[in-house]
Structure formats: C-alpha cells, structure tokens
Amino acid sequence: MALFASAVVGAVSSCSSGVVPRGGLIGWRWTFGVLAVLAVALAAVAIRGLPQLSGEAPRGGAGLLAALCTPGIAAVNPASVTMVVGFYVLYTYIAPFVDHAGLG
C-alpha cells in the first residue's frame, strides 16, 4: 500500500509542480530522463548518508488478507481505487478537449 501511495503522491506532485506542462516544452523523454537522474542521485545520497540499523525480527500476524478484510479498510479501498482511476481518466481524456479549446 505504501508503494501505491508513493506513486499517487508522485503523480499529484508532478502535475501540481508543472512537470506535465514542462513536458510539452522540452519533451517528455527529457523530463523523464531528468527525473530519473534526480531519483538515482537521491538514492545514492540516501545509501551513503543514512546509518545502517539492525532490523526487527519478523512478527507473526494475521496476514494481508486479514488486514484487507477489516471492515473499515474493506470499505475505503474500493473508494480510494475509484478516486485514483477517476483522477487518471480525467487527466487522460480531458487533455484533447483542453488542447482543442486552446487552454493548454
């Protein structure tokens, strides 16, 4: 779930910071390349700068399926997925209309 949340945060922050409009100015390949280089540089800084810590012993738990079946989680997950899918559908399919109207 944390990986999914990170992907959504990346998409939202890139759109709000103007990466999507800049992709039209310098090309999406250059934008992708610059962001990839920044990600590798950040990973290198994290590997060198963060201290080594000992891990925890694994704990026995009910498992992922039991967590997903928790009443609150079972109700929120479909709503979250629907919202994220709607977000991407909006960005994907509204772009031609915005371009046609001369707003983009």
N, C-alpha and C positions, 0 to 999 in steps of 0.2 A: 504494500500500500504506500510505503514511503517513496518508492521509486515512481509510482503513478503520480503522487503529489508533487514530486520534484519536476516531472515532465510538464505538469499543468502550470506550475509556477514559472518554469522557463518559457512556456508559450505565452502566458499572460504578460510577463515582464518584457519579453521581446516585442510584443505588439505595443505595449504602453510606452516603451522607451524609443520607439521609432525604428526598430530594426527592419520591420516589414516595409515601410516606405523607403528606407535607405536601400533595401534590396533592389528596388526599381532604378535607383540612381547608379549603383556600382555593380549590379548584377547579383543574383542570389548565390552564385558559386563563390564570389569573392566574400560575400557576407558570411557564408557557411565556413569558408576557409579561415577567416579572421576569428570567428567564434571558436573554431576547433583549436587553433593555435593558442588562444586565450585559455581554453579548458585544459590543454596539455600543460601550459605554463603554471596554471593554478594547481594542478595535480602534482607537479614537480615541487612546487613550494610547500605543499602540504606534506609530501613524503619526507622532504628534508627538514621541515620546521616543526612538525608535530612530534611529541615524545612517544616512545614506544611504551605501551602499557600492557600489563598482563590481562588476558581475557577472563571472563567468568566461566565457571563450569556450567554446562548445559543444564537447564531445569526441565523437569518433566511437566508437561502441560496437557491440556485437553486437545490442543492442535488447532490448525487453521480453520477447519470445518466447524468446529465448535464455536470459535470466535465469530465466524460469519453467520452462524445461526442464532446469535444473541439477538433478542427481539429488537432492540434499538438499532443495531448495526444492519440487520436484515431489512429494516425499513429505509435506512438512509442510503445504503449502497446503490440501489436502483435509481434513486433520485439524483445522486451525485453523477452516476454514469450518464443519465439522461441529460443533465445540465452540461456536462463536458461535450457530449456528442452534439448537442444543440449549439454550443459555442463554436465548434469546428465547422458545422454545417453553415452557420451564419457567415463565418469568415470565408468559407469556400464559395458559397453560392451568391453572396451579396456583392462580391468583388466585380463581376461583369456589369451589374447594374450601376454600381458606383462609377466605374470607368466610363460607361455609356453616358451617364449624366454629367460627366466632366468634373466630378467631385474628388477623384482620386488622383 
